[in-house]
Amino acid sequence: MSTRRDFLKLSALTGGAIGLGGLPVAIPDPRPVWHAGRAKRILVLGGTGFIGPHIVRYALERGHTVTIFNRGRTNTHLFPNVEKLRGDRNGDLESLKGRSWDTVIDNSATNPKWVRDSAQLLKSAASVYLFTSTRSVYADFSKIGMDVDGPVHQVDPTAVDRGERLPYGPSKVLCELETRKAFDERSLIMRPGLIVGPGDQTDRFTYWPARVDRGGEVLAPGAPTDPTMFIDVRDLAEWYIHLLERDVTGVFNVLGPEAPLSFAEMLYGVRAVTTAVVSFTWVNADFLAMHEVRPYSHMPCWMPPRGNRIGFQRFDLSRSLEQGLTYRPLAVTAKDTLDFHKSRPAERQAELRAGLPAAREAQVLAAWHAR
């Protein structure tokens, strides 16, 4: 199977033609899908947002039976032939009672009470509970190559019951705790970093294909060697299903690739799927900070590798790779994300939810050249 680095080698050979306005490299992603050996009955809590549709679609392709539980308000046209149970994580789980499944997939919870209610209700109705957590549960990113045994936030389990509002990471820590309380060793806890690809409405990766496709001088953050890690939503979804088919449990980091991409590799990889004439101007982290350009929001996918964030984009993925995590080529992710972006209404394309607006980018670049 091709890797991102395989693609980058190919793009290096073709980069000259692309830079002169030639056709972008078209790399197919021919992943044949075979039916699983034993069909599972899978309950997806949510199922119609960003991650869910990719999971449902792939599970159906593999021959599994899927039930979706949600409020019936988002993308209701999806999966007309799939059983849909109506309810609300916030107090209405009635339609789940008296049923059983092999596996529960919970992508939609950031509230520990929701996880507690659903996991306790279903602990005798399912064999495995997969909870999508986050890299943000970790309390310290100062170690390069941290694995799932790294320290997480220490949170008082009674904080939510007392009505305290917790940040995202600590809330997910308590969600993990509620998953383990109900399912113990039958839990499968996944800790992804940035999830990217077609369907993502946050624009945290989409900004780069869209910006590069616009052409011209592009502000590139930090140093070309700064690392970056993310995961294509389809790689995540497919791996989830493969793990559940083999009854794998435990805790896993879900990022990629195995060795982090440099930011230059990512940007030039994105460039290779467009016909735009582009130049990258690298602006160092101190200058960006002085001009209030924030990493990970104004400059998506980028975190300066320094201080207690030096390991933020350098995780140990050995456990995940041993269990079969694989990656699409960067070309596929970038091209499909760009196609998705261009399929959206013009006003949505013009108003990205992450990244620097064009005028602000031009101001920072002008200041950099005039320094």
N, C-alpha and C positions, 0 to 999 in steps of 0.2 A: 504494500500500500504506500502511496506517495506520502511524504511528509512535507511540512512547510519548508524545511531546508532543501529538499529535493527541488521544490518549486523555485526557491531563490537561486539555486545553481542554474536552472533553466532561464530564469529572468535575467541573470547576468549575461548570458549568451545572446539574448534577444534585446537587451536594453537599448543598444544603439539604434536599432530600427524603431523601437517604440519612441525614443526621444526625438526621432526625426519625423514623428507623426504617422508611423506605420500602424497597422492594426494591433490591438491588444492581444496578448497571449490568451488563448482559450484553452483552459485545462479542464477536461471532463472529470466528473467525480463518479465513476461507474461502480457504485457499491451495490452488488446484487443482494437482495433480501430473500433469505430462505425462511420457511416456517420453522418455528421452534419445535423441538422434539416433543414437548409436553405443554399444551395450552394452559395458560393461567387465567384466573378470574381476577381482574385488576380493578380496584376502586381508585379513581383519581379525584382528590378533593380540589376543586377548581376546574382545570382542564381546558379553559377557553381564553386564557390570557396570553402570555408570551411563551413560557416553557411548556405548558400543558398541551397545546395542540400538536407540538412535535412529538411529545411522548405518546399521546393517544394515537396519532397517525402511524407511528412506527410499531406500536404494540399491535394494532390491527393488522398491519402488513405481516407481522410475525405469526399471526393466527390466534392471538389472544382475545379474550372477551373483556370488554371494557365497560365500566359504569362510571358516569361523571356525576359528581355532586356539586352543585353551586346554586347561586341565587337566580340564575336564568336571566341575567341582565347584560352579559358581555358576549358578543359574537354568537348569538343564539342560532345563527344559520349553520354553524359548524356541526359536522357529524350527525346528520339527520337519522341515521340508522343505529346510533349508539344509545343505549339506555341512559336517560337523564333523570336524576333525582333532584328535586327542588328542596332547598333548605337554606340555612344561614349558619355560618360558623359561630355567629354571635347569638347562640341560644336556641336555634331550631335545628336539631339533628334527628327529628322524629322519623324522617324517611329512611334513615340508616338502621333503625332498630329492627331486630328480627332477621337480618340478612347476614350473609357470610361471603367472604372473598379470600383468595389466596394472599393477596398483597394490597396494601394501601399505600398510595403515593400522595404525600402532603407537600405541595409546593407553595401553598398560599398563606401560610401562617407566619406572622411576626408577633402575634399576641400569645404569650404562654398559656393563657386561659383557653384559647381555642384548641391548642394542641392537647392540653389536659383533658378537655371534654371529649374530643374525638378519639384520642388514644385510649382513654379509659373505657369509652363505649365499645370500641372495636377490639380490645385486647383479646377477647375470646372469640372474635368473629373473623380474625385474619391471622395468618402465620407470620407475616413480616410487615413492619411499618417503616417506609422510607420517608425520611424527613429531609427536605432541602434547607440546609442551614447556610452558613456563609463563612468566608475567610475572616470576616470581621469579628468572629468570636475570640480570636487570638488577642491577647493583651499586649504582646510585645513582638515587634518585627525586626528587632536588632540582630537576630541570628540569621545568617545565610544558610539555606537548606533546612529550614524547620519542617518537621513532619507533624503528624496528627497528635503527637504527644506533647507538643508545645503548650505553654501556659495560656489558659483562657481567662477571660474576665472573671473575677470573683464577685458573685452577685448574691445578695440575700434572697433566698427563694420566696420569702413572704412579701417582697417589695411590691409585686403586682397586686396581691390581695389587699395591700394597704392603699392601693390607688396611686402608687408612684409611677410616673412616666419614665421609662428607661430608654436610653439610646438604643440604636439598632443592634449593635453587637451584643451587649448584655441581654437584650430581649431574646435574641436567638440562643444565647447560652441557656436561658431558662426553658426555651422551647425544646432544646436538646435534652435537658433534664427531665422534662415531662414525657418525652418520647421513651427515654430509658426506664422511667418509673413504671410505665405501662407495659412495655414490650421487652425490657431488659436485653438479653442477648439476641432477641429476635428483631432488634432495631437496626436499621441501615441509615446512617447519618452522613450526609454529603455536604462538604464545605467548598462550594465553588468560589472563584473570584469573580471577575467581570464576565458576565454571560453575554455573548454577542451574536449577531447574525440576523437573518430576515425575520421581521416581526417585532424587533426590539423598538419600543417607543421612547426609550430614555435617550437615544442618540449618543450614548457614551462611546461607542465604537463607530457608529454611522458617521459621526462628524468627519473622520479621516477620509473614507472613500468619497464623501460628498465634497469635502474641501479640496482634495487632490483633483477630483474630476472638474472642479471649477477652474483649475489652472492658475498660472501666475506664480508669484513668489509666496511660498508657504512658510509660515513661522513653525520651525521644528524645535521642540523644547529640549533644554538640557544638552547632553552630549550624545553623539551618535551611538555610543556604546551602552547607554543606559538601558537596563533590561525592561522587558514588559511581558506579562503573562495574561492570558484570557482563555475563554473556552467557547467554541461555537456551540450554540444551543442544540444543534442536531447531534454533535458528538456527545454532549451531555445526555440527551434523551435516549440515544441508542445504547449508551453504556449502562444507563439505568435499567433498561429492559434486559440487557444481557446479564447483568448482575442478578436481577430478580429471577431470571430463568434458571440460574444455577444456585439459587437460595443462598447467596452470599450476604453476610451481615458484617457489621463493624462500622468504622469511621474512615472516611477517605477525603483527601484534598482533591479538588477537581479544577485544575488549571492546565495550561499548556503553553508551549510544547515542553518536552522533557527538559531540554536546556533552553532557558529563556531566549526569546528573540531579542536582539538589540533593537532599539527604536529605529535605527537606520534600516535594518532589515525589514521591519514592519512597514515603514513608509515607502521604501522602494518596492516592496512587494505589492502594496496597494497601488502605487503608480503604474505598475506593469499591467493592470487590468483596465486602464483608461487610455484614451488617445490624447489626453491633455498635455500641453507643454508646461512643464512644472520645474521650478527650482526650489530647493529647500535652504532656508537660512537658519542655522543653528544658533539659538539664543540661550546663554547659560542660565542656570537656575537662580543665581543671585540677582541677575538683572531682571528676570521675570518676577521674582519676589518683590523687588524694589518697585516694580510697576503694577503690583497687585494682580498678577496673572497667576491664578491658583492651579496647582497640579490636580489632576484627576477630575476637575470640573471644567475650567477654562481650557486645559490641555488634557483631554481624556486619554486614558490608558497609560499616562505617564506619572511616575512618582520618583522624585530625586532620590537616588540610592545613597542616603546619608543618615547618620544618627540612628534613631530608633525605627527608621523606615528602610534601612539598608537591605533587609531581607523581604520586603513587601512583595517584590516581584521575583523572588528566588526561592521557591518552595521545593522541598523534597517530595517527589511524586512517585517514588519507587513502589510503594504499596499499590497505588492506582494502576501503574503500568503493569505490574505483575498480575493484576486482575483484568487486564485487557483494554485499558483506556487507550484509544487511538485518536488521531487528529486528521481532519480534512486539510488539504493544502490551503495555505493562506489565500491563494488566488481564488479558490472557490468561495471562501468566506467573504472576501472583499467584493467579488463580483456579484454574488447573490445579495449581499447587503446593499450594494449600490442600486441594483435592479429594484429591490424592495423600496428603497428610498425614492426612486424616480416614479414608482407606481402610486405614491401618495399625492393628495391634492397639492396644487402649487403653493398654497399658503402654508401648508405643513412643511413642505420642502424648504420654504424660505425662513421658517422659524424653528431652528434646531434647538433642542432642549439642553444641549451641552456644547461646549466649545466656545471659542471667541467669535463674536459677530465680526463681519468683514471690516467694518469701520474701525473697530477697536484693534483688530489685528494689524491693520495698516498703521495705526498710531504707534503701536509698540515697535513695529519694524522700522518706522521712520526714526524713532528715538534710538534704536539700536544702531542704525547706520550713522546717526549724528553724534554718537557718544564720544 
